[in-house]
């Protein structure tokens, strides 16, 4: 299954060789990575990438090829392991009388089911039909399809029949190529890497291998050279909405925040409530005591900063267009005045909205914010994040 991945890397101009591919296979056979997508990522990168210049291309191909696999990685990976199609082929269907159904006992709860399923996966060697124990079809086993059990895990069945399953396990769910799937920190990092501009500045503390080899060859003695560390020179300023309507999006916003902190050396962040007003803050626990004037933010950070707002833009229109419209305090100037000032100072700005794009027209305030940002509002999906970073690099 990894040969197409290998060929995609070659098509993307990543210089991978057959020897490196075989090294990856040997690592898998040795058990260096099993059902953990992160572990496999680092194993594949170590085996296939020999120059840091190609890591970005590798990440892009990896993210595209294995998109959707993150949802079944980690501790639950065993529960999502692909079963052979032969095991699930429908050759018969179990039909029982009500009296026969009463004689079939459940295993005794979700934890017992999952523990037993794990054991069956380790022990079963082939296809099974009509039994009461193994993963198969047309039986009374708790695991499989087209049979009956009062409490089981439905695997490989087109639709519900008895509505008794405790958990539905269908391989179709694992082939989700929709870019509205949960982002995941590593995928966010890949998308954010468009906002990169490498420079070498500061103290020369990094060992320069190429320079050392050249200088040693020229002088005839070991001449160690150092150079400044390569850093991302792009500066980023992020504003996060902490209004109550954002509670449903905390997880994906935290993933974005974590990825941005690790990718950008020059990154600053602030919080606001629903709309930007005369004050922002850095610590939600002390936002009353340590409010920072927004005008000071504009004076402190230069116009070379890229700005990303993260929020659902769901609020009363008065919070944007009217003085005193804020739900928490009396704002002397409307929110749109402060947003306009910020956008005039930071021309490269975008708004990321975690609400699905189909729902944006339902909220008038979303349209107002989108208009203020010159239609630079993007959904918080992989496609949306990539579009936002393209906008910020123009």
Secondary structure, 3 states (H helix, E strand, C coil): CCHHHHHHHHHCCCCCCHHHHHHHHHHHHCCCCCCCHHHHHHHHHHHHCCCHHHHHHHHHHHHHHCCCHHHHCHHHHHHHCCCCHHHHCCCCCCCCCHHHHHCCCCCCCHHHHHHHHHHHHHHCCCCCECCCCCCEECCCCCEEECCCCCCEEEECCCCCCCCCEEEEECHHHHHCCCCCCCCCHHHHHHHHCCCCCEEEEEEEEEECHHHHHHHHHHHCCCCCCEEEEEEECCEEEEEEECCHHHHHHHHHHHHHHHHHHHHCCEEEEEEECCCCCCEEECCHHHCCCCCEEHHHHHHHCCCCCEEEEECCCCCCCHHHHCCCCCCCCCCCCCHHHHHHHHHHHCCCEEEEECCCHHHHHHCHHHHHHHHHCCCCEEECCHHHHHHHHHHHCC
